[in-house]
Amino acid sequence: MIEDLKLRGKYGGFLFLADAQRGIPWLKTHQHAELEINLVARGSVTYVIGKSSYTFYQGECVWLFPGQPHRCIDRTADALYYVAQFKPSLIARSCHQEKNAILKKNRPPKNAVLHTILPPVKFGLLRGIMDSLLEEGLDADTLNREVGYGISPGFRYEHPNPDLLNAGLAHFLQLAWDCQLASATKQRATPLHPAVLKALDLLKKESEFECLEELAHECGASAAYLSRTFKQQVGVPINRYRNTMRLERFWEIRKNSTRQMTLSEAVFEAGFGSYPQFSKVHRSIFGRSPREIDNKLTKPSQSTTPSQ
C-alpha cells in the first residue's frame, strides 16, 4: 500500500480509518515490506492470516509483520478500525531498545499471530493519537475511496506536517508494543482443513458452482461437512464469503473495465443472477446502496491536497 501511495522519503508511514459504513471493499490477500497494525475501534473484524482465520474485537490490535499474507474477509456492519503501516526506516530510527528487536525482523513470529487486548486507558490514548493525525491529513472520504477501491493514477498522498505524522506513528508504535509486551497475547494458528483451503482457493479464482454440493464435491467433502467446517474455521458462512468475492469482482470490473459498462452488465459479469439479488447482498454487507457508492467511485478525485 505504501508503495502504491507513492510516499516520498519524508514519510515514515501511512494511516487511514476503515469504516464499514462507508462501504470499502475488502483488499485481496496481500503482503508487504512494512509492519502493519490494525486497531479495532468498534465492532469486530475477521481476517485470514496465512492459512488460518481470526476475529478481533473493539479494543484489540492485530500485528501484521512483513511478508505475512493477510486479508480482511468479514466485519460487522458497524466496524471501524485504524490501519497504520510503518516503513522499516521509521522503525530503525525509533526502536533502539532490546525489547523492540522483534519489530525490526522481516518475518512474522513463528506459528503465531500477535494481537493485543488493550486496557481501556491505553485504548483511548492510541485512538487519540490516530484521530489527531487523521484530522491533519486528507479527508476520510478521499482516503477511503483511494485505499478501498485502488489507488488512482496520479494520486499522491500528502500530509501538511510530515514531522508530526512520523512522530505520531513512532509514538503509537512504541505505546502499542509496550501494551503487547505487557499482555504477551498470541493467537495460535489453527490450520484450516484442506477442504476449506480448497474452497477458498476455488472461490477466489472466480470459479462458479451451481450449488454447494458441486463445490463440496470439488473439495472432496460432503456439502454439510464443508458448510459446517467452513463456518467454524473461517468465521463466516460459505454463501456470505462467495457473495463477498462477487462484490469484490463487481467493484474491480467497475474500476478497471476498458469499456463503458452499465451497473447491470457489471452485476452479471461478477456472477450475480440478477440486479435485485446483487442490491440486496450489497446492502446486507456494506449497509449502503451500490449506486450511492458507485457515484463516489466514478467521480474524479476533486483534490489530492489536504482538506482545510
Secondary structure as UniProt FT lines:
FT   TURN            2..6
FT   TURN            9..10
FT   STRAND          13..19
FT   HELIX           20..22
FT   STRAND          35..42
FT   STRAND          44..49
FT   TURN            50..51
FT   STRAND          52..57
FT   TURN            58..59
FT   STRAND          60..64
FT   TURN            66..67
FT   STRAND          70..75
FT   TURN            77..78
FT   STRAND          80..86
FT   HELIX           88..94
FT   HELIX           98..104
FT   TURN            110..111
FT   STRAND          112..117
FT   HELIX           120..136
FT   HELIX           140..149
FT   TURN            153..154
FT   HELIX           162..183
FT   STRAND          186..188
FT   HELIX           194..204
FT   TURN            205..206
FT   HELIX           212..219
FT   HELIX           223..234
FT   HELIX           238..256
FT   HELIX           263..269
FT   TURN            270..271
FT   HELIX           275..286
FT   HELIX           290..298
//
